[in-house]
């Protein structure tokens, strides 16, 4: 049994992580930190966990050593918190962006600060088991991907690896629900400002651009929109091709890439209501549904990726990566199915 600590556990990602770990047969959560909620039961911040645990939040200064330390902290905070965990022999799982990028020169561009530990950037393993399973098995530091990066990368990677992009830039249109902004989203997250919106909040320059380019090797033009649902990401990736690509070839490419993956489902139907990936069906699950279409008019492949941003886009990916790291079945504590209707 591994002992785990969650640092920064009062936000949406921290709550989702705790929800999953409380049902993990190989992990015991011994502490959850939050300076703002110190002394209060975790159920005050996460009412869905009432009576599921008697844990209370403790200040960060009282954090104890553990086998596994999960950081559900804002960007920039875990840069200084992770090194002592590694020095003490623990495994650090960072759900912020602080160790995702291999190139330290990108941090000033995308996060407004220089990275203090470029040596750890080289060591960190990007926590996407579908691409980095073998490296995760010996990782000391796991950098969990961003939600838009996860959906986009899993949708796009098979097409790029098959050589269909022909070195042309890939255009990605990503839509995400309100929980992706976090619990402290500010005025933009207020119901009166958020309800009924379809808002282009990052037409260019979104931070996940660097992750997607790093993981796929494509040159990416990413535009991001806020939409009405609370949960979910839908990434629509437009890949220009030199000639139309037959659908049968796309089936072969995606089946070859994901046939053995427990949490990636290829979705492309000829009829019905849910012919392509739909985030609503994935609420509360660790699945990523990927799909595709082929355009004969202007030769391109449209690759689609849908996830729950708090699960496969954050906490679920963290748990799946830890399962791979510790030699447990990757589906451990992650076997929930979606609801329909919802």
Secondary structure, DSSP 8 states (H G I E B T S, - for coil): -EEEEEESTTSHHHHHHHHHHTT-TTEEEEEEE-STTTTSBHHHH-GGGTTT---BEE-GGG----SEEEE---TTTHHHHHHHHHHTT-EEEE-SSTTT-S-THHHHHHHSS--S-HHHHHH-EES-HHHHHHHHTT-SEEE---HHHHHHHHHHHHHHHTTTTTT--EEEEEEE-GGGG-TT--GGGSHHHHTT--EEEESS--THHHHHHHHH---EEEEEEE-S-SS-EEEEEEEE-SS---HHHHHHHHHHHHTT-TTEEE---SSSS-SS--GGGGTT---EEEEEEEETTTTEEEEEEEE-TTIIIIIHHHHHHHHHHHTS-TTTT------S--
